């Protein structure tokens, strides 16, 4: 259940033409985030090696860890745990890619909605990395292929508008001096580079009214002028996106739902019922398998699943932070093992006197 869905390579090949894909990207080498606002950064992020380090190649137990220690950095950005939510989202996005690939109009997208801390951005980025790396494996290197564009909602300008053309142009590396509209060039590059997906995160930043209306008028122009499928993510994303992508002119019948035809996926915290506890335990076990601590025993972390569920209240962001900080503290304190006592020493989600 925790494995990604089996999407055949031949299905992916049909989504793009037969020209080459991006060349190998540089390996992330410095302990700082890769901001996903440019194509170079996105490719670097997608190619980031998340293979667990071999303990045999790590400093022996009792050795003081430096700030740039390989295991400290590894536990800061561990492999993504492929939850059922990620698997379902990947299937839905793939279905949309297949149905949209030959359409010049009438394309629908996907909305990922849910409360803060429930994994929306992780799902969005996993989908993007999946297709970026899949296309790179299937085709010969080609710097001009851009299967994925990843954006956050741009901030408001002094005039109170979102500069979407600049956001797209900056990601694609297109020159823009602010005096001319680069939209035509953006669409040309996206079509020529076989762009499959446009990922838009932080959709909750849009304000109701002119801000949201202008945004979706522009994004609809991009959608209709390219072969890309759009995926939107954010808190209350469906209530923001849907009214601006469906028919608003026709009066609804009394029994009709107000929602449109974009696929809506909703994330949530993992509950306290039997099904929730079972799922949470499976997710914790995947984190457990990825730990690289000298004194770690199989299921050390898994055995703490009830404590971790109470501590995180079922929010995946909290769980990820607890595991990361717990593993890092175990390394730099030389304990090399995660225990409940060690977890209790972490300040995540708590207020303490200092």
C-alpha positions in Angstrom: 0.0 0.0 0.0 2.9 2.3 0.6 4.4 1.8 -2.8 3.8 4.3 -5.7 1.2 3.1 -8.2 2.5 1.2 -11.2 2.4 3.6 -14.1 4.0 2.0 -17.1 6.8 3.6 -19.0 5.0 3.3 -22.3 2.2 5.5 -20.8 4.7 8.2 -20.0 6.3 8.0 -23.5 3.0 8.8 -25.1 2.8 12.1 -23.3 5.7 13.7 -25.1 7.3 13.7 -28.5 10.4 11.6 -29.2 13.0 14.3 -28.9 15.5 14.1 -26.0 15.0 15.1 -22.3 17.0 17.3 -19.9 20.5 16.3 -19.3 21.7 15.1 -15.9 21.4 17.9 -13.3 24.0 18.8 -10.7 23.9 17.1 -7.3 22.7 19.3 -4.4 25.9 19.9 -2.4 25.3 22.7 0.1 23.2 22.6 3.3 20.6 25.1 2.2 17.2 24.9 0.5 16.8 24.9 -3.2 14.1 27.5 -3.9 12.0 26.2 -6.7 11.6 29.4 -8.6 13.9 28.7 -11.6 14.3 25.8 -14.0 17.8 25.2 -12.8 16.8 24.9 -9.2 13.8 22.7 -10.0 16.1 20.3 -12.0 18.6 20.3 -9.1 15.8 19.5 -6.6 14.3 16.8 -8.8 17.7 15.1 -9.2 18.6 15.4 -5.5 20.0 12.1 -4.3 18.0 10.9 -1.3 19.6 7.4 -1.0 20.3 6.7 2.7 24.1 6.9 3.4 25.9 3.7 4.3 26.8 3.6 8.0 30.1 1.9 7.1 31.1 5.1 5.3 30.0 7.3 8.2 32.1 8.4 11.2 32.1 5.7 13.9 29.9 6.0 17.0 31.1 8.5 19.5 32.5 10.8 16.9 31.5 14.5 17.1 29.3 15.4 14.2 30.1 18.5 12.2 27.3 20.8 11.0 27.7 19.5 7.4 27.8 15.9 8.5 26.3 13.7 5.7 23.9 11.9 8.0 22.7 15.2 9.6 21.9 16.5 6.1 20.3 13.2 5.0 17.9 13.2 7.9 17.0 16.8 7.1 15.6 15.7 3.8 14.8 12.0 3.9 13.2 10.0 1.1 9.5 10.9 0.7 7.2 8.3 2.4 4.8 7.4 -0.4 1.5 7.5 1.5 -1.8 6.3 0.0 -2.7 10.0 -0.6 0.4 10.5 -2.8 -0.4 7.3 -4.7 -4.0 8.4 -5.4 -2.9 11.8 -6.4 -0.4 10.4 -8.8 -3.0 8.2 -10.5 -5.5 11.1 -10.8 -2.9 13.4 -12.3 -1.7 10.7 -14.7 -5.3 10.2 -15.9 -5.6 13.9 -16.6 -2.3 13.9 -18.5 -3.5 11.1 -20.7 -6.9 12.8 -21.5 -5.4 16.2 -22.0 -2.4 15.4 -24.1 -4.0 15.8 -27.5 -6.6 18.5 -26.6 -6.2 22.1 -27.8 -9.0 23.2 -25.5 -11.3 21.8 -22.9 -8.5 20.6 -20.5 -9.3 20.1 -16.9 -6.9 20.1 -14.0 -6.5 18.9 -10.5 -7.0 20.6 -7.1 -5.2 19.5 -3.9 -7.0 20.9 -1.0 -6.6 20.5 2.8 -5.6 22.0 6.1 -2.2 23.3 7.0 0.4 20.6 7.7 -1.3 17.7 5.9 1.2 17.2 3.1 -0.2 19.1 0.1 3.1 20.6 -0.9 4.9 17.2 -0.5 2.3 15.6 -2.8 2.7 18.4 -5.4 6.5 18.1 -5.4 6.4 14.3 -5.5 4.2 14.4 -8.6 6.6 16.9 -10.2 9.7 14.9 -9.4 8.1 11.7 -10.6 7.5 13.1 -14.1 10.7 15.1 -14.3 12.8 12.0 -13.5 10.6 9.6 -15.5 10.9 11.6 -18.7 14.7 12.0 -18.1 15.1 8.2 -17.9 13.0 7.5 -20.9 14.6 9.9 -23.4 18.0 11.0 -24.5 19.3 14.2 -22.8 17.9 17.5 -24.1 18.3 20.7 -22.2 15.3 22.1 -24.1 12.7 19.6 -22.7 10.8 21.1 -19.7 8.2 18.5 -18.6 7.4 20.3 -15.3 7.0 24.0 -14.3 6.7 24.5 -10.5 5.5 27.9 -9.3 4.2 29.5 -6.1 1.6 32.2 -6.3 3.6 35.4 -6.9 3.3 38.2 -4.4 1.2 41.3 -5.0 2.9 44.1 -6.8 2.6 47.7 -5.6 -0.3 48.1 -8.0 -2.1 45.2 -6.2 -1.7 42.7 -9.1 0.1 39.4 -9.4 2.9 39.3 -12.0 2.2 35.9 -13.4 4.1 36.6 -16.7 7.3 37.4 -14.8 6.8 34.3 -12.6 6.6 32.0 -15.7 9.4 33.9 -17.5 11.7 33.7 -14.5 11.2 30.0 -14.1 11.9 29.4 -17.8 14.9 31.7 -17.9 13.3 34.0 -20.4 14.5 37.6 -20.6 11.9 40.1 -19.5 12.5 43.8 -19.0 9.1 44.6 -17.5 8.2 46.7 -20.5 6.9 43.9 -22.7 4.5 41.0 -22.0 6.4 37.7 -22.3 3.3 35.6 -22.5 3.6 34.8 -26.1 7.2 33.6 -25.6 6.2 31.6 -22.6 3.6 29.7 -24.5 6.0 29.1 -27.4 8.6 27.7 -25.1 6.2 25.5 -23.2 4.8 24.0 -26.5 8.3 23.5 -28.0 9.7 22.0 -24.8 6.8 19.5 -24.3 5.7 20.8 -20.9 3.3 18.3 -19.3 2.6 19.9 -15.9 2.3 23.3 -14.3 2.3 23.0 -10.5 0.9 26.0 -8.6 1.4 26.0 -4.8 0.1 28.4 -2.2 -3.2 29.1 -4.0 -4.7 30.3 -0.6 -2.7 33.5 -1.1 -5.2 34.7 -3.8 -7.7 37.3 -2.6 -11.4 36.9 -3.6 -12.5 39.2 -6.4 -10.3 40.9 -9.0 -7.1 39.2 -7.8 -8.4 35.7 -8.2 -10.3 36.5 -11.4 -7.3 38.0 -13.1 -5.1 35.1 -12.0 -7.3 32.5 -13.5 -8.0 34.4 -16.7 -4.3 34.5 -17.2 -3.7 30.8 -16.3 -6.6 29.8 -18.6 -4.8 31.6 -21.4 -1.7 29.6 -20.7 -3.6 26.4 -20.4 -5.5 26.9 -23.7 -2.2 27.9 -25.5 -0.1 24.9 -24.3 -0.5 21.2 -23.8 0.1 21.5 -20.0 -2.1 20.2 -17.3 -2.5 22.4 -14.2 -2.4 21.2 -10.6 -3.3 23.7 -7.9 -2.5 23.2 -4.2 -3.4 25.2 -1.0 -5.7 25.6 1.9 -9.3 25.9 0.8 -8.0 25.5 -2.8 -11.2 24.0 -4.1 -13.3 26.9 -3.0 -10.9 29.3 -4.6 -10.2 27.5 -7.9 -13.5 25.9 -8.6 -15.8 29.0 -8.9 -13.3 30.5 -11.4 -13.0 27.4 -13.6 -16.6 26.4 -13.9 -19.7 27.8 -15.6 -20.9 30.7 -13.5 -23.5 32.1 -16.0 -26.0 29.2 -15.9 -28.3 29.2 -12.9 -28.0 26.0 -10.8 -31.0 23.8 -10.2 -32.0 23.2 -6.5 -30.4 19.7 -6.5 -27.2 20.7 -8.3 -23.8 20.8 -6.6 -21.8 24.1 -7.1 -18.6 22.3 -7.9 -17.1 22.1 -11.3 -15.2 19.5 -13.3 -11.7 19.9 -11.9 -10.7 16.8 -9.9 -10.7 17.7 -6.2 -8.4 15.8 -3.8 -8.5 16.6 -0.1 -5.7 15.9 2.4 -6.4 15.7 6.1 -4.6 14.8 9.3 -4.6 11.1 10.2 -7.4 10.3 12.6 -7.6 8.4 15.9 -9.9 5.6 14.7 -8.7 2.0 13.9 -8.0 2.8 10.3 -6.2 6.0 11.1 -4.0 4.3 13.7 -3.1 1.5 11.2 -2.2 4.0 8.5 -0.2 6.1 10.9 1.8 3.1 12.0 2.6 2.1 8.4 3.8 5.6 7.7 6.0 5.6 10.9 7.4 2.3 9.8 8.6 3.8 6.5 10.3 6.6 8.4 11.8 3.9 10.7 13.3 2.0 7.7 15.0 5.2 6.4 16.8 6.1 9.6 20.6 5.8 9.6 21.7 5.7 13.3 24.5 3.5 14.6 22.5 2.0 17.5 19.1 1.9 15.8 17.2 -1.3 16.0 14.4 -2.3 13.6 11.1 -0.9 14.7 12.6 1.5 17.3 10.5 4.3 15.8 7.6 2.1 14.9 7.2 1.1 18.5 6.6 4.7 19.4 3.7 5.1 17.0 1.1 5.7 19.7 3.3 8.3 21.4 4.0 9.9 18.0 0.3 10.1 17.1 -0.6 11.8 20.3 2.4 14.1 20.0 1.7 15.1 16.3 -2.1 14.8 16.4 -1.9 13.0 13.1 -0.3 15.9 11.2 2.4 14.7 8.7 4.4 18.0 8.9 4.7 17.5 12.7 5.7 13.9 12.2 8.3 14.7 9.6 9.8 17.4 11.9 9.9 15.2 14.9 11.6 12.4 13.1 14.1 14.7 11.5 15.0 16.5 14.7 15.0 13.3 16.7 17.4 11.6 14.4 19.7 14.7 14.3 19.7 15.0 18.0 20.5 11.3 18.4 23.5 11.9 16.1 25.0 15.1 17.7 24.4 13.8 21.3 26.1 10.6 20.3 23.1 8.5 21.5 22.6 7.2 18.0 19.1 5.9 18.8 15.6 7.5 19.0 13.7 6.9 22.2 10.6 8.4 23.8 12.8 10.2 26.3 14.8 11.8 23.4 11.6 12.8 21.7 10.3 14.4 24.9 13.4 16.7 24.8 12.3 18.2 21.5 10.3 21.5 21.6 8.2 20.9 18.5 4.6 21.9 19.2 5.3 22.9 22.8 5.8 26.0 24.8 8.5 25.9 27.4 10.1 28.4 29.8 13.7 29.3 28.8 
